Amino acid sequence: MSVLAGIKVVELGQVLAGPFAGAILADLGAEVWKVEKPDGGDDARQMGPAFRHGDALNFHEFNRGKRSVALDLKSPAGVAALHALLEDADILVHNLRPGVAEALGIGPEPVTARHPRLIYCAMGAFGHLGPLARRPGYEPLFQAFCGLSSITGEPDGPPVRMGASVVDQGTGMWTVIGALAALQQRHATGRGCVVNTSLFETALMWAGQKISAYVNMGKLPERHASGHPNFVPYQAFETADGPLLICCGNDRLFRKLAAQLGRPDWPEDPHFATNRQRIAHQGALLPQIAELLRDRPRAALAEALVAAGVPCAPVNTIPEVLAEPQAAAMDMLQAVPGEDFSLVAMPLSFDGERPRIRHGAPRLGDMTPEVIASDPPEG
């Protein structure tokens, strides 16, 4: 499924956010040209032990389906070759350090003036405006700076970084959404535009519910580990052989849970009858639930709860989730054509068909001769 066939993307991406945007577009069928520095290329090639072809696994993860061009953008010849690539390109994506694109003469104003149909996607750290616009930044910094770490972890424990790179990858996703929206606008106007995204904005958006609660209600967020601030019980409980997450999002589900646990009296207790009452008295309720679950086998318990209509799930390790039949059924893990390893595919389908990974990550500069051999435009 190549829904973006015929779309040409030029990516000046480093490490994660920019390359992830390029990987999404490549998996969707766009022709993605990755521009790298001649000396070593994308830093992600070296971020971790060599996995295949001398490059780290993360590089393969976020650069599959692309072609590589090694250009020295500090030289006039390199910039001229970049403009040659952009002549028929639809989208430019870059996550260069703040100020670098402008210093190289490839900032949004000169590039869009020369290529008016181009969608110019500039991915920043703190954003394109404000006192910190020129400051660089990285995933854990923004989880800390924007409050995400403060709302993650145990109630009495320290702030915790999320295990996934939600800010980097989220910024890549928002960049693709912006680029596709700008392409639709170009159909009507004939002109491209500049799409600005940043790690700062993405992190604030992920913290949006907590921000809204504070701004509008003066409510400071608390950490709830696996729990939820507005539902009880709605968290993980230890069983005889591993934690099980149980989600009672309304009073009907709590009644079903109580019946399964042999406590049909709980829904009649004025302390536990409604969700608001259970929130107020969770200190009394949760230890009782925990005691009833502690010695029960997890799989049998989960089966009984699911049969009764109570939402629950084992807190799986990575090997455990890969062993789930649902993981195989959804075909999310795809073999990379031409390679001897597999990667996780894009989480969407078109008419029931998931986009396939078209080929592996490029070797550094694999398409440079083709670009350099072409006649770059004057100017």
Summary of the structure (lengths in Angstrom):
residues: 379
radius of gyration: 25.0
end to end distance: 38.2
largest distance: 82.1
contacts: 1159
relative contact order: 0.14
helix: 41%
strand: 16%
